[in-house]
Every structure is written in C-alpha cells, then in structure tokens.
Amino acid sequence: MRIVVHAFDGITMFHLAAPLLVFGEVSRLGLAEGWTPVVWTEDGHGIRTAEGLRVEAVAGPDVVEDADLVVMPSWPSDLPPTDAVLADRIRAAQARGSHIAGLCLGAFPVVDSGVLDGRDVVTHWGAVEELAKRRPDVTVTPAALYRDHGDVLTSAGTASAIDACLSIVRSQLGSTAAATVARHLVVAPQREGDQAQYVDRPIPAAGGVGDLGTTIDWALAHLDERLSVDDLAAHARMSRRNFTRRFAEVTGTTPARWVLTRRLDEARRLLETTTWPISRIAEECGFSSVVTFRQNFTTAFATTPTSYRRRFAPAGP
C-alpha cells in the first residue's frame, strides 16, 4: 500500500500527523508491509507548519503517480481555489485506480477536482456552506464523521481524520487490524453519532462514562442475549426515558443502534478469527435468526458474512 500525503506551507501539525500516525502504526505493529506514508509537496521543497516547525524530508509530486492512496489531509483556512495542476493530479490518480482521501478541509481540493461530482461529501462543519456553494454538483452531508465511496473518501473536521484513516485500515486489512491500531493509539476503533464532527462522543471504553460504565460493560459481555432498551435501563437502575436520554448524551446514538453496532462488530471479529458456522456466529452475537443477521450485516457493510470472511479471515495452513 503506497501512501502519499500532501503538505503545504501553513498546514497544522495535527492534520499532517493524523494520517502519518495511523498508517505508520500499521507498519510499526507489523500488521502489513509498505504502509509507511510519504509526505509530498507541489514543488518538492520543505514546508513550514502553522506552528512554525520546518518539515524538510518531503518528496515531489512524482510520487503521486505510483500511489495506491493519495491523502489530502487539510487545506489553507482561507479556502483558496485549487490550482489546476493539483486538480488534474487528483483526477489522474483517481482514474488510474488510486484511492483518494480528503480529510477535514482537504475535501476542498478533492471536490474541486470533480471526482466527487454527483456524490455526497463531508468536511469540517464550519466549512459546509462554503463547500456547497463552491461545487453545486456535490451533496454536502454535514452529519457524518466520514463518507467513503470506495474510491474517494472525505471526512469531517480535525480529529475525524483519525476515524477516516482507521476506516481505510479496516476496509483494507479488516476490523481486527483497525482495532489493534486504535488500541495502540488509545482511541475508539469506530465512533458513531449524528453531528459528531463538532460534538465529540466516542464509543466509551470499558469501565468508563460514569454511571453508565457498568451497564455498557455488562451489555458487551452479554451480546448473545436480548438486550432491549428496558433491559439496559433496568440494569442501570434508571427509567427508560432517563436512560435513553443519558445514553444518547454519552454515546451520541440510541441504545438500540449502539447494541446493533456492537453485535456487528463482534460478528466481524468472529468471522475473522474463527471457523464457526454463520449460524453459530449469528446466535453468539444475539441475532434472532441467520436471515436477520445476514440482512443487518449486508446493510451495514455492503457485503455478505461469507464474502467478508473470505476476504479477511487468515489463510489456513
């Protein structure tokens, strides 16, 4: 996986570091080879970050021609029009089969290139209106953390870049690899919640989130059971109404959606790490039937459990 990350004078260190950290961690943990990203600039010269530090070890634009993934991690805050040469470079990379990622304001040069015309995109919530005006041919969806069309991905603001990069790791190497990287970075492997780009509500870690911590831990240990909203509220010793409100405050989603997502996460883990039949995995993850399991899995991941296992399960002896 040859990854190249664009840099420019005035880029913040965080925006530049996010993809370098996530993808570099894949190589450092030995999860896959060739995931060490390369920083490049339009003229091949070093840049000065917004914090005043120099970055000199950069490549020129020629590295884009052989890249499997081209990352635009940000864009100047005054949102200048994208240079025609850079726009052509993005279009050509996408046409060659390279994946394109526009993180945070980096969605602007990606959108300017035209590769997302007719599709929906996300960016930092503060720039949503400007992006919609700039390219009427795209649909800007301000709620999501990121939007991945397979060939082109865009993400919401700042820390959402980490979510998007973990999503790329997940799509290429599987959920177990993404979870391993997330644990080492001490972040949630997959966040959820509407408007999450400006209300940071990660999935809580075990033992956390105050008065809901024990209930969340208990639910994760009993995914094979029914786990209705009333069951969860009773365990938390709250009324259904109070529990639902408090749960949404903590996680950014409803109890039912959270439970379904955790069931599907566990199903992916079991598909990757066991040879259990699909029926047993459905039962272990709390689905009422194999049909229900397949329907939910396919809706969530656009593939069947069997196809997912074929792609991500380790090769046998």
N, C-alpha and C positions, 0 to 999 in steps of 0.2 A: 504494500500500500504506500505509494509515493505521495506524500502530503506536502503542499506548499502553502505558506501563509503570507499574505500580503501585508506590508508595513509602509507607513508614510510618516513624514515629519509631523509631530504633534499627536501621534496615537498614544493613548494611555497604556501604561504598562500592564494593567489588568486585562484589557481587551486583547493585547498581543499575547499575554501569557496564558490565557484560558485554553486555547487550542493546543499550545505548545505543551502545557502541563498534562492535559487529558490524554492526548495522543502519545506524548512521550512516555507516559506512565505505562501504556500498553507494552512498549519495548522494554522498559525497565523491569517490569514484572514478568517478562518472558512469555507474555500471552500470544504474541505474534511477532514476526520479523518484519523489518522495514517500515515501522510506524514512526520513526523519528522524523518530525517535520522540519522543513527548511523554510527559513524566512527569506522573502524576496522583496525587492523594490523595483520601481519602474526604470530607474537608471543604474541599478546595481550598486549604488553607493549607500553608506550607512545613514541612519536617521537619528534624530533626537526626539525622545519621547516627551509627552506633556509634562512629565515630572523632571525633565532636564537631563536624563541619562542618555548616553550615546549607545546605539546598537550598531556595531560595525561588521559583525560576521553575517553578512547577507549575500544572497545570490542575485543575479539579474533575472529579467523576465523570461529568459530562455528555458528556465526550469519548469515553467508552466506547460510547455509542450509535451513533457513526458509525465505529467502529474495524473494520478488517479483521483485526487481530491484537491480542489482549489478553494482555499478559505479566505474570505474577505472578512476579517474579524471586527472591523469598525469602519468609520468614515468621518472626515472632519465635521465638527459640530455645526458649522455654518452650512453644511449640506450642499457643497458645490456640485454643478453638473459633472457627470463622469466624462473624463477625457475619451474621445472617440477611439483612441488606440487601446485603452484599457477595456472599453466596452467590447471592441472587436475580439480582444484576447479572451474575455469571458465567454462570448458566443462561440468562438472557435473551440475552446476547451470543452464546452458542453456538447458541441457537435461531434467531437472526437470520442465522446463517451466518458469524459471526466465528470465526476460529481462536483457540484458547486455548492458552497455554503456561505450564505451572507448572514453574519452574526450581528445582532443589535443594529446599529446604523449601517453596518456592512450590507444590509439588504438594499440600500440605495444604489450602489453601483451594479449589483446583480439585477435589480429591477430595471435600471437604466439600459442595461444590455439587451433587454427584450426577451430573455429566456423564460420569463415567467408570465408573459402576456397570456391572458385568458385563464390564469390560475390565481389562487389566493396566496397571500403572503402575510408575514408578521414582521414587526420591527419594534423598537422601543416605543412605549405608549405615548411619549411626548412628541413623537415624530409621525404618528399615524396619519394625521390630517394632511401634512405636507407630502407624504408619500402617495396618498390617494390623489392629491391634486397633480402630482408630478407625472404619474403614469395611470391614466384612467383605464387602461386596458387590463390592469390587475385589480383584484379584490383584496383590500386590506382587512384582515381579521384581527382586531386588537386583543382578543381574549387569550389566545393560546400562548404557551411557552415557546413553541416552535411549530413549524409546518414543514413536513417532509414529503416531497412529491416523488422521491426515489432518485431522480437525477439532480434535483435542486432543493436545497433546504434553506429556510430563513428562520431566525429566532428573534425573540423579544429582547428586552433590554438587559445589558450588563451581565449579571450572574446567570441569566438564561442561556448564555453561550455554553456554560458547563453542561446544562441539561441537553442542549442540542448536540454537543460533542459526544456525550455519553450515549445519546440516541444513535449516532453514527457507529460507535463501537458496538452497540447492541445489534444493529442491523447487519454489520459485517462479521462479527465474531460471536454473537449470541448474548443472552441475558446474563449468563454466569460470568463472562468476561467483563461485561459492563458493571455488574455488581461488585466484582473484585476491584476494579479501578475505583469505583465510588467509595468502597470501604477504605481504601488507602488514602483517598482524598478527604475522607470524613464528610461526605455529602450523601444525600439521598440518591439511590440509583435511578429513581424516576419520580419526579414531582408531578402533581396534578392540581387542578383548581382553576376556576374561571378568573380572568383578570389577574392571573398570577404574576404577570410581568411587573406589576407595581405593588402587589400585596404578596410578600414572600411567605408562603405557607408550605414548607417542605413536609413530606410524609414523616411523622415523628419516629424517632428511634425508639428502640425498646427501653422501657423504664422511664420515658420522658413525658412531656406535656402535662405535668402536674396531676390533677385529679382524674384525667383520662388515661394516664400511662398504664395502669394495671389492667384496665379493660382492653386497651389496644394490644397489650402483650397477651392477654387471655384469648382474644379473638385470633391472633396469629397462630396460637397453639391449638386452636380448635376449628381450623378451616374446613375440616371434614363434617362439621355439624351445621345445623340450620342457620344460626346467627341472624335472626331477624332484628329489626330495629328495637323491638320490645325486649328481646334477649339481651342486647347490648346495653340498653338503658337500665334494665334490671340489675345487670352486673355492676354498672356504675352507680347504682342506687340513686338514679335520677328519674324524673318524669320523662316520658317520651319527648315532649315538646322541648324541655330544657336540655335534654341530652342531644337532640338533633341540632339545636342552635349552637350549643357548645362545641359539638363535633365539627360543625362547619367552620367555626371560628379557628379551630386548631389545625384542621387538615385542608380546608379550602374546598371540601367536597361533601357529599351526603354520605351517611353511613352505608347505604346500600351500594353506592358506586364504589366506595372505598373497599368494601368486602369483596365485590366482584373483581376489582383490580388486583387485590391481594391473591384471590383464588387463581386468577390467570397467571400472575407472576409465579406462583408455586407450581402451576401446571407446566409452565415453560422450564422451570428448573428440573422437574421430574422427567420431562421429555428429553432434556439434555443429559441427564445423569443416570437414568435408569433404563431398563428394558421392559418395564411394566407394560402390560397391555393398556390401550387407551381407556378401556372401561374401568380399570383399577385407578388410573390417574384421575378420571372424572369423579370417581367415588371419594378418593382421598382428598380432593380439592373441594368437595361439598356440592358438586353439581347433581341435580336430581336425576339426570339421565345422560347417556353418551350423546344423544342428539342435542340436548341443551348445551352441553359442554362444547361440542363442535360448532354450534351456531355462534355462541359467545366468542369462542376463540377466533373463528374466521372473521367475525365482525371487527374484533379488536386489532388483529394482526394481518388481515388480508391474506391469510394462508391457512391451510388445514393443520391440525395437530400432527398428522402423519408427515406432511411435507416439511413442517418445522423440524421435526425430529430428524428427518433425512438430511436436512441442511446443517443442523447444529450439534447433533449428538456426536461424541467422539467416535472415530473409526474403530471397528473391532479388530481383534488380533488377526 
